[in-house]
């Protein structure tokens, strides 16, 4: 019993306990919350956000930050629509080509992001924010402020085709989350992220090419942002220059709420998954229990602080900046 | 981008430039009254043209700009004879850009402008008056600031009243619901004036339909993604009680439709606002009951035209009645019956307007409550 309740164990499982606690709380106030249909709704809302959050998790584990997600998601979503329409407009007609194309584009944006950060020695905060602005600007330029729509029913099956009550996109996201976990835990690159985040100088002294690891981290994040862009189109059937709006707040909040430390080296994919679910459960639950809209933002802020307090091991750091 | 970070960076980068612009413009405008006698209106033969607006990222502002350009071309000038002053949502930038433009052209300017927020209208008008230029504004001004208090220099102000059109869309919605059931409203950013007016319109219509309940009204911030998520939460909370949806704009309606599509719900009565091309198509396809068009192309052209014609002395604003200085812009209700005709007339071919018919399509004087 003593061992189960050890500090490490409590902190490891705290985010999940917060999630369960929230579900119990919302269900107690409005039982309609606890239904398979509502969980499917939460899952749809969470799907693109989870891809963004997983992408940025790799960067945060390295102790850096990536703020390019809104621009990258907006630009990849818009270009995905254009590529999809240009290659036939339906999956059957060969428009599936747009998917690998956009994933490569996401990787390229991430590569540029990483190169600017590492080669020009600009802090990742500033470099990625700037690249994000460039992405949004490019999306505005390409669309001229207009909306691009995709009406292919086969592609939209990601949203409309349900297996066991959950749409296809939820399963796609689950598989990609497993893939991300595999990269994190079973590849050299994934371990190197932790090496860099846990102690960059030590990693460097041990012969690790830290700059290469950093650049690869941004490339990987870019690919996940591109997936989010595609899923955003699947979810809404359209893209515009602001398709990536709000992802910065949602993803970084989720990562931190899930227990990934912003100073690097602590936490991982499963923390992020739970974090994204916590934030989306809060967003959905506040409406379902009928909290007045003018209280919702304040309540979200409060719950985020509570979740972070419970789920991060703050005793291991001497100071927080 | 997160608006907070974006705004912050904008402020930081702009403040230095602002200072330079403002001091340059300040010197010029300070020197001006001495030379030209108290900023008295002077007729210019060829005033410089400018449109000051928010950004290029929305169909709405692009339509405004296209109207301004169409007017500029009607003068036999190239499109780029009209300068775009993009304020990106910053009132400070809006004002400093206008001051810089006035200084550059020595006050011989015809400017069309959305001052970005209400309190900014007065400093803009003061700057233009001090420099002896001419400005026509749209959307934002405080209730106590009036063009006629600024001589001829603040030529006109046009706004749009959304309450009545939103009430009309609500009536169409309620009739489609058979006069009974539950309705939810997904609104704009809660503090925005159009968001408040559009919700009020819905509430006005509700008084005549006692068997219809407003189940919930919450802000979706004009945003498609947020609207989809809010609608999903509404479905959990109210389920089958929802028999109609009133949306504050077209973007919100797109999100609502996708949330319903995900659930396999078809044929839900929905109304929207703005008259964007996609929404008009949806009205034609029967997916949307109604939307409202405010003709931004005409608004963009006529606002610049008013400033231009006052600047060249074609008419003297101070001799015009008050309803020619402050007036509502046109609103056109689009339903299934007239959507095809509307599309052919306004969207497929942009109509050629008579840019000297300043008040023909307008919608009466602005009324204060």
Interface residues (C-beta under 8 A of the other chain):
Chain A: X30 X32 X33 X35 X37 X38 X41 X44 X45 X67 X70 X71 X129 X132 X133 X136 X140 X144 X145 X146 X147 X149 X156 X159 X160 X167 X232 X235 X236 X237 X238 X240 X241 X242 X243 X245 X246 X248 X249 X283 X284 X287 X288 X290 X293 X294
Chain B: X1 X2 X5 X6 X9 X55 X56 X57 X58 X59 X61 X62 X190 X216 X218 X219 X223 X224 X225 X226 X228 X229 X230 X232 X233 X234 X235 X236 X237 X239 X254 X255 X258 X259 X261 X262 X263 X264 X276 X278
